[in-house]
Amino acid sequence: MDFNNLQNFMSNQLPILLTAVAIILSIKSWKNQKWLELGSVLLFFVIIMSLTKGFTGIYNFFKAILAFFGINLG
């Protein structure tokens, strides 16, 4: 199996798509003054981007914060 196209998509086009979706959701949350929803959009954006780009420091930071509140991500 050849996964070169998937790897190319994950490294080049996926961050652009995720950023566009996160901006739209953030503006919608900001406009409706739903601050918890805005924070969760940004949190999920950072976690997904860190997983796709390989930034383990940000992911480990949020993993430690969630572990402090009793949420274990494995």
VENBEL-V801590 format. One record per run of one state. SS is the DSSP state (A for helix, B for strand, O for the rest). FROM is the first residue (numbers start at 1). TO is the last residue. Records with the same first field share a line. If there is no record, write none. Layout:
SS=FROM-TO ; FROM-TO
This chain:
O=1-3 ; 32-34 ; 54-55 ; 69-74
A=4-31 ; 35-53 ; 56-68
